[in-house]
């Protein structure tokens, strides 16, 4: 998260969401102009007026004071809708289920009317917004005039950049129709989202440093891996995955413990416990290497937090660990053979 938002380049102050906006042709024509405000690597159109650099105010997430939880009443339907929306927002990706609940609780409703400016270019930032309904035009400043570059329809989020870096708004967002937004104040946004994202990333980096499998990764690759992880909470007795399933993820244990169980191939064979795994252990990588179904089941022994790495990121990032992975594969094949011999004796 912080590699995307802080260490590399600043994102736009608007996030249209996973689907392309309806006026995609217009967005394509102005894309270079819009992104030129964010990165020195993108060439600027001759007619574009670049805004000033972003200077972050003094703020230390490691020493952020605990905040008082804010809860605004919502229906179950509204909570479910907001929870689904924040799953698609990059900055919220590393938040776990408990964190997302806190985010949803802290958002308050704002109704808007046609022609109303939700945020205004150049003004200080007060809130972060998620769209529930309505159509909204996005304007940026070009040659001293506001130019429409995109449009939201019933989805999207905006306003985070000004809150993160204490800078004026980089765009104007204007309601075209009646609409409903969910807002989070600057103070709450920083206390919940930024602080938790920062601390979660530090936790992931610390966790990954202790994993032998990753010893061949560079510091940069380890940072990339930390950014690719997300948290899954598994309750006691709940399976992480079952034997025979297709493997799409590998797991690192943040806290808690799991038990690994395997059932022999013989008819009516009993399931046998192979081992327990605890904090800093990892599992699930072999199905991603061999492309075979899961060879065992993994069940949570208690409430367990897992850092999850999906197969695409696994294949992209863990290339330097190929030799270690192949060694693990050989060890696994040997253990499987030992189990097969034992089950036949039983």
N, C-alpha and C positions, 0 to 999 in steps of 0.2 A: 504494500500500500504506500508506504513512505518513499520507496524507490520510485514508484510511478508519480507520486504527487510532489515530492520534495527534492530528491537527489538528482533526478534527471531533468525534468522540465515541468513547468506549471501547466495544469490542465485548463481548458476553457472554463469560464464561470457558469457554463450551462451544459447540461447533459441530456440530449434528446431521448435517451433510452435506447433499448436494443433494436428497435425497428427504425428504418429510414423515415424521415419526415415526409409529408405528402408532397412538398415542393422540392423534391430532391434535385431537380435540374438547377434550381436557383442556388441551392446549397452548394452543389458541385462548382458553380461558377465563382462563388465567393469563399470557397474553402481555404485557399492559400492565403487570402487576405485575413481571414479570421484566425488561422493558426499562426500567422506571422506575429500576432500579439503575444504568442506563447513560446516561441523557440527561435534561436538565432540560426538554426540550421535550415529554415524555410525561407526561400527568397520572397522579397516583398514586391507586390505590384507597384507600379510607378505612382498610382493615384491613391496609395494607402497611407494614412497617417498613423504611425505606430505610437501606442501609448507608452508611458514611462515604465521603467522597470519596477518590479515588485520587491518591496523591502519588508521583511518579516519583523514584527514587533518582538520584544523580549518575552519569551514564554518557554517554560521548561516543563514538558509533560511528565517527566520523572518525579518532579516535586509538586505536581498539581494537588491542591488541597481537595479532600473528599467533598463532594457536593451533596446538597440535600436533594433527594429524589423528588421529581415533579411528576404529578399524575393528573392528566386531563381526561375526564370521562369520555368513553367511546362505547359504541355498540360492539357486539362480537363480530358483526359483519365488517365494521370499519377497522377493527384490529386485524382481522384476517387479511383485508385488502392492503393495509399498510405493511404488514409483515411480508407479504408477497412482493410488494414494490421495492422494499429496501434490499431484498435478495439480489436485485439486478443492479444495484448501485455499487460501483467499484470500492469506494471508500468504506462501505459497510461490510465488505465481503469477509473480512477476518473476524467479525463479531459472531459470538456464539448465540445460542438460543436465548440465554438469560440476558445477554447484552441487547439483543434485538427487541426483547420485551420492554426493556428500559427505554430504548429509543422510541418505540411506539407509544408508550405511556406519556412521554415528554412532549409529544406533538399536539398542537392545538389547531382547531379548524379556522380557516379564513375564507369567507365568501367574497367573490369579486364580481364586478359588473363590466359590461362592454366599455372599452376605452380607458379602463383603469390601469395605471402603471403599477405593477406589483413590485418591481425594483427599477431603479432609474440610473442610467449611466452616470458615473462620476460621484454618486452619493455614497455615504458610508453604508456598510452592510449591517443589517440588524438580524435577519432571519435566514434560515435555509428552508427550502420549499420542496414538497413533493406534490405532484398534480394528481388529484382524484378525478376531476372532470373539467371540461372546458377546452377552448382553443385559445392559444397564446402566440403572439408574434414575437420574434427575437430580433432586436436591432443592435447594431454596433456602430461606433463612430467612424466615419470615413470622410476625409476632406472637410471635417468640421460639421458634417451632417449625419443624422442617423440613417442607417441603411438596413433594411430588412434582409436577414440572411437565412432564416429558417422559421419553422412553426411547430409548436407542439399541438397534439390532439389527444386529449384524455390520458396522457401518460408523460413521464419524464420527471426530472428534478433539476434544480438550479440554485445558485446562490452560495455555494460552499467556498469558492476561492476568496471572496472578500472576507469571510469569517476566519479562514485559515491564516491569512497573511495580513489582516488588518489594512486592506487596500480598498480604494473606492470600487464601486460596481463597474465591471467591464462591459456590461450590456444593459439594455433596457428590455424588460419583458412586459408586454402589454396584452391585457385580456381582449380578445375579439368577441367572446360570448360570455354569458353568465358562467361561472365556474366555482369549483371548490378546491381549495388548496389545504395542505397540512403543513404547518410551520413549526420550526424549532428555533428557539432563541440562540443568539451567538454564544452566550455563556454556557448554555446547556449543551450545544453542539460541541464546543471545545471540551467540556468536562467529560461527556460521555463518549463521543465518537472519536475525537482526535487522541485523547489520552489513552483510551482503551486500545485503539489501533496501534499506537506507538508501543505500549507495554506488551501487547500481544505479539508484535513483531520481534521485540527483544526476547520474549519467552521462546518463540520459535527458533531464533538464532542460537540461543543457549541450548535448546533441546537438540538441534541439529549438530552442534559442535561435539556432542557426546556420543554420536552414532558412528560406529566403526565403518559402516557401509559407505559413509560420505567422506572418508578421510582423503580421498583423491580429488575432491572438489576444490576449486579455487574459492577464495573469499567472495568473489562476485557471484559465482554460481550458487554458493550457499545463500547469499542474499536473495537471489532470484528464486531459489527453492522456498525460502521463507515467505516470499510474496505469493507463491503459488498455493500455499497451504490454506485450508479453512478448517474450522473446528466442528466436530460432531459430538454430541453428548449421547451416550448409550446408558440406559438404566440397568440396574442389576437384573440378571436373567435374560436380557435382551440380546439376540444374536447380532454381531457385527456383520457376519456373513455366514453362509451355510455351505457345507461340503457339496460340491457339484455345481455351484453357481459360477457364472462367468465373472472373472475378476476385472474390475474397472478401476480399482483404487488400491493404494497401499496406505498404511497407517503408522503413526508414531503416537505413543501413549504419553499424553501430557500429565494425567493424573488418574489414579484408580488402577484396576487390574482386570485381566481377562484370562480365560482358560481355553486352551486349544484341545479340541476333541476330534478323533478320527474313527471312522467306521470302516471295517475291512470290506473287501469286495465280495466275500462269500455271502450267500443267502443267509438271512437271519443272524448275521454277525453283530456282535455287541459293539457299542461305541466306547472307545477307550480314551481316557484323559492322557494327553501327551505331556503337557507342561503348562505352567502359569507364566504369564508375561506381566511386567509391572512398568512403572514410570521409566521413561527413556528407552524402553524396548520398542521394536518395530516389527511389523508383520504384513503379509499380503503381497510382498514384492514378487514372489516366485511365480504366481499366476500371471503377472504382467510380463515376466521374462519368457516363460514357456508357452504362453497363450493357451494353456490348458485350463480346464475348470478348477475351481478351488478344491484342493486336496484334503482339506480339513475344515471343521467349523470352529469359529471363534465366538465365545459367549462372554459377556461382561459379568464379572463376579460381584461388582459393586457399581455405583454410579461412576462412569468413566468418561473422561474427556480425551478425544482423539484428534490429532492433527492429521488431516486427510490430504493425500496427494493423488490427483487424478491421472489416468494413464497417459494422456497427451503430454502433460507436464513431466511425468516420469520419464518418458522416452526422450523428451527434448533436453532435459536438464541433466539426467544421470548418465549421459554418455561416458564421461571420464571414469565412472565407477564400474565399467563393463567387466574388468578382470575380477573385481571383488564380487560382483553379482554372479559371474560364472562359477566362482568358487563356492558361493552359497548354494547354487543350484546343484553342484556335485554333492555337497553335504546333505542337502535335502533328499536327493535320490538315494543316498546311502541309508539315511534314517528311515525312508519309506520302505526300503528293502528289509531292514531290521524289523519294522513293525509288521510287515507281511509275514515274515517267518514266525514272529511271536504269535500272531493271530491264528496261524495254522496249528500251532501247538495247543492253543487254547480250545 
